[in-house]
Amino acid sequence: MKPILIAIIASMLLRPAFADDEPVKVTVTPVVVERRPDIEVFQAGTRKLIMRGQTEIGSLTNSAKQIVRVAAREAVSVNYERRFGMVVMFNAWGEPSAEVDYAELADLLQTLESMLKPETNYTKLEALDWTYRATDRLSLRTWRDKDSVPLLISIGEGNSRQSVRVEQPEQFRKLVEQCKAKIERAR
């Protein structure tokens, strides 16, 4: 009997002070971690000297005179660590731009092939559109527009996101293909 009495008294004395208070409300906000391309992370590193080589593969202009440029890029550190990728830019060189790792270009080409020849058997509904997020800064979207399949290329995040509509998406696919071939020769 004595051990039970000691246990009851101890539990009363050691009881948390906030036990009678209202329950604590905890709000959990999901965190979405975006994956940045390896070449972008490599170039953003601190305390290392990075040299970049870049070759413009080509560009295309839409009916609104907006330009989409594609370039092959190599980033090299002084101890010869290398990263290769493709850069997509709008209008002039520089911003906005988005990079895609070389290792992901084959998937991007396969995805573009599917997007540019959308089959109707995926859905029974008439309106079909495809969206592909290549990186956290680059996304592609196609849809049926009467007899054509335009491509919307978007670069950026949130309010700084910019988009260009390309009436000849096959030209963009060819630029990606040429970029991949250029990088393969440089490796």
C-alpha positions in Angstrom: 0.0 0.0 0.0 2.8 2.3 0.9 4.4 2.2 -2.7 1.0 3.0 -4.3 0.6 6.0 -2.0 4.1 7.3 -2.8 3.4 6.9 -6.5 0.1 8.9 -6.2 1.8 11.7 -4.2 4.8 11.8 -6.6 2.5 12.1 -9.7 0.6 14.9 -8.1 3.8 16.8 -7.3 5.5 16.2 -10.6 2.5 17.0 -12.7 3.3 19.7 -15.3 2.1 23.2 -14.4 0.4 23.6 -17.8 -1.7 20.5 -17.6 -4.9 22.4 -16.8 -4.3 25.0 -19.5 -5.8 24.9 -22.9 -4.2 22.4 -25.3 -1.4 24.0 -27.4 -2.5 24.4 -31.0 0.3 23.6 -33.5 0.1 24.6 -37.1 2.1 22.6 -39.5 3.0 24.2 -42.7 4.3 21.9 -45.4 7.6 22.8 -46.8 8.2 22.2 -50.5 11.9 21.8 -51.3 12.6 22.6 -54.9 15.5 20.8 -56.5 17.9 23.2 -58.2 20.0 21.9 -61.1 23.5 20.6 -60.1 25.1 23.0 -62.5 23.3 25.9 -60.7 24.3 24.7 -57.3 27.9 24.1 -58.4 28.2 27.7 -59.7 26.6 29.1 -56.6 29.2 27.6 -54.3 31.3 29.8 -52.1 35.1 30.0 -51.7 35.8 28.5 -55.1 36.8 29.9 -58.4 34.3 28.9 -61.2 35.0 29.5 -64.9 32.0 29.2 -67.3 32.1 28.5 -71.0 28.9 29.1 -73.0 28.0 28.6 -76.6 24.7 29.9 -78.1 23.0 27.1 -79.8 20.3 29.2 -81.4 17.2 31.3 -80.8 13.7 31.5 -82.0 11.3 34.5 -82.2 7.6 34.4 -81.9 5.0 36.6 -83.6 5.2 39.1 -80.7 9.0 39.5 -81.3 9.9 37.8 -78.1 13.1 35.8 -78.3 13.9 32.4 -76.7 17.7 31.6 -76.6 19.2 28.3 -75.9 22.9 27.9 -75.0 25.2 25.1 -73.8 27.1 25.8 -70.6 30.1 24.3 -68.9 31.1 25.3 -65.4 34.6 24.3 -64.3 36.4 24.7 -61.0 40.2 25.2 -60.7 40.6 21.6 -59.8 38.7 20.6 -63.0 35.4 19.6 -61.5 33.0 20.0 -64.4 29.2 20.4 -64.7 27.4 20.7 -68.1 23.9 22.0 -68.8 21.6 23.9 -71.0 20.6 27.5 -70.4 17.2 28.9 -71.6 16.9 32.7 -71.7 14.4 35.2 -73.0 15.3 38.2 -75.1 18.8 39.4 -74.2 21.6 37.3 -72.6 21.2 37.1 -68.9 18.0 37.4 -67.0 15.6 35.7 -66.9 17.3 32.4 -67.4 17.0 28.8 -66.3 19.4 26.0 -66.4 18.9 22.3 -67.0 21.5 19.6 -66.1 23.0 17.7 -69.0 21.8 14.4 -67.4 18.2 15.6 -67.6 18.3 16.6 -71.3 17.3 13.2 -72.6 14.2 13.2 -70.4 13.4 16.7 -71.5 13.6 15.7 -75.2 11.5 12.6 -74.6 8.9 14.8 -72.7 8.9 17.4 -75.5 8.3 14.6 -78.0 5.2 13.5 -76.1 4.0 17.0 -75.5 4.3 18.0 -79.2 2.3 15.0 -80.4 -0.4 14.7 -77.8 -2.6 11.7 -78.1 -6.3 12.0 -77.4 -6.6 8.6 -75.6 -5.3 10.0 -72.3 -8.6 11.6 -71.6 -12.1 11.5 -72.9 -12.5 15.2 -72.6 -11.8 17.5 -75.5 -9.4 20.0 -73.9 -6.0 18.5 -73.3 -2.9 20.3 -72.0 0.4 19.1 -70.9 2.6 20.7 -68.2 6.2 19.7 -67.5 8.3 21.3 -64.8 12.0 20.8 -65.8 13.5 22.6 -62.8 12.2 25.0 -60.2 12.7 27.9 -62.6 11.7 26.3 -66.0 8.4 24.9 -67.0 6.8 24.0 -70.3 3.2 23.8 -71.2 1.4 22.8 -74.4 -2.3 22.5 -75.4 -4.4 22.0 -78.5 -5.2 25.3 -80.2 -7.4 24.4 -83.1 -5.0 22.7 -85.5 -1.7 23.6 -83.8 0.0 22.8 -80.5 1.7 25.9 -79.2 4.4 25.8 -76.4 4.5 28.1 -73.4 8.0 28.4 -71.9 8.0 29.9 -68.4 11.1 31.0 -66.5 11.2 32.3 -62.9 9.3 31.8 -59.7 6.2 33.5 -58.2 5.6 37.1 -59.2 8.9 37.2 -61.2 7.8 34.4 -63.5 7.9 35.3 -67.3 6.5 33.3 -70.1 6.9 33.2 -73.9 4.5 31.5 -76.3 6.2 29.7 -79.1 4.2 29.0 -82.2 6.8 26.6 -83.6 7.6 24.3 -80.6 9.4 21.8 -82.9 12.1 24.4 -83.3 12.6 24.6 -79.5 12.9 20.8 -79.4 15.6 20.9 -82.1 17.5 23.5 -80.2 17.5 21.3 -77.1 18.6 18.3 -79.2 21.5 20.4 -80.7 22.5 21.6 -77.2 22.7 18.0 -76.0 24.8 17.0 -79.0 27.1 20.0 -78.4 27.6 19.1 -74.8 28.3 15.4 -75.7 31.1 16.6 -78.0 32.6 18.8 -75.3 32.6 16.1 -72.6 
